[in-house]
Amino acid sequence: MNWQWFHRLGSPKWFYAKCTRWLPWLWLICVTLFGFGLYQGLLNSVADYQQGETVRIMYLHVPTAFASMMFYVTMAVAAAVGYIWRMKMAHMVAISVAPVGAAMTFLALATGSLWGQPTWGTWWVWDARLTSELILLFLYLGFIALHQSFEDREVGDRAAGVLAMVGVINVPIIHYSVYWWNSLHQGATVSKLDKPSLDPSMLSALMYMLLAVILFCSIIIIMRLRNEILSREQGKQWIKEVL
C-alpha cells in the first residue's frame, strides 16, 4: 500500500500550500449549500403537524449536534495519531478542531433549548442525551484549557491528547443514550435502517444544512490550522518564502 499521501499530510509545508488553493472553492461550495439549505428549510419545506414552524430549528440543531460528535472523534483520532506516531501535524489538527467543535456543541445545546421549550415546556431537563452533550462541551473546554496550561507545546499536545482519547467514549453514549435510558429526546429519524421518518422536503433541507455546516466547520478548521502552522513553523525558511 502506498502511504505517500499520509506522509504528505504530515508535512506542514505541503498542507499549507494545498489548503491555500482549496479555500476559495470550499467557500463557494459552502455558500451554495447554505443557500439551498436555507431556502429549502425556511421556505420550501412543510411544517410539522405537531410542532408547527418550530420544527425549522431542526435544520440548525441537528447539523450542529452531529458536527459536535463528528469533530470530537476527529480531534481524538488526530490526537491518537500524534501521540502514537509523534506527528506534529496531527497535534496541530487536534488543537485546531477543538474550539470549532466546542462552538458546535454550544450551538447544539442552545438550539436544543430553543426547540425544547415549546416542545417539552421547559428550556432544560437533565435528560441522558442533553447531559452527555453537556459533558462533551466540558471535554472540549477541558482539552483547550489543558493544552494551554503548558508552556511547552509538545507537552501540552500529549497531555491534552490523552484527555481527547479517553473522552471519546462519551460520543457513543450520546448517540445511544435515547435507547439505553428513558429519554424525552426523540430517537433516530434520518439514520434508521428502514426509511427516514421525515417528509422528503424536510429531509432534503436537513441534508443540505448538514453538509453546509460540516463544510463550514472544516473551512474554519483549515484556516485555524494554517495559523497554527505559521505559529509553530516560524523561523523556517519556507515560511519566510511564503510570507
Secondary structure, DSSP 8 states (H G I E B T S, - for coil): ---HHHHHHT-HHHHHHHHHHHHHHHHHHHHHHHHHHHHIIIIIS--BTTTBGGGGGHHHHHHHHHHHHHHHHHHHHHHHHHHHH--HHHHHHHHHHHHHHHHHHHHHHHHHHHHHHHHHSSS----HHHHHHHHHHHHHHHHHHHHHT-SSHHHHHHHHHHHHHHHTTHHHHHHHHHHHS--SS---SSS-SS--SS-HHHHHHHHHHHHHHHHHHHHHHHHHHHHHHHHHSTT-HHHHHH-
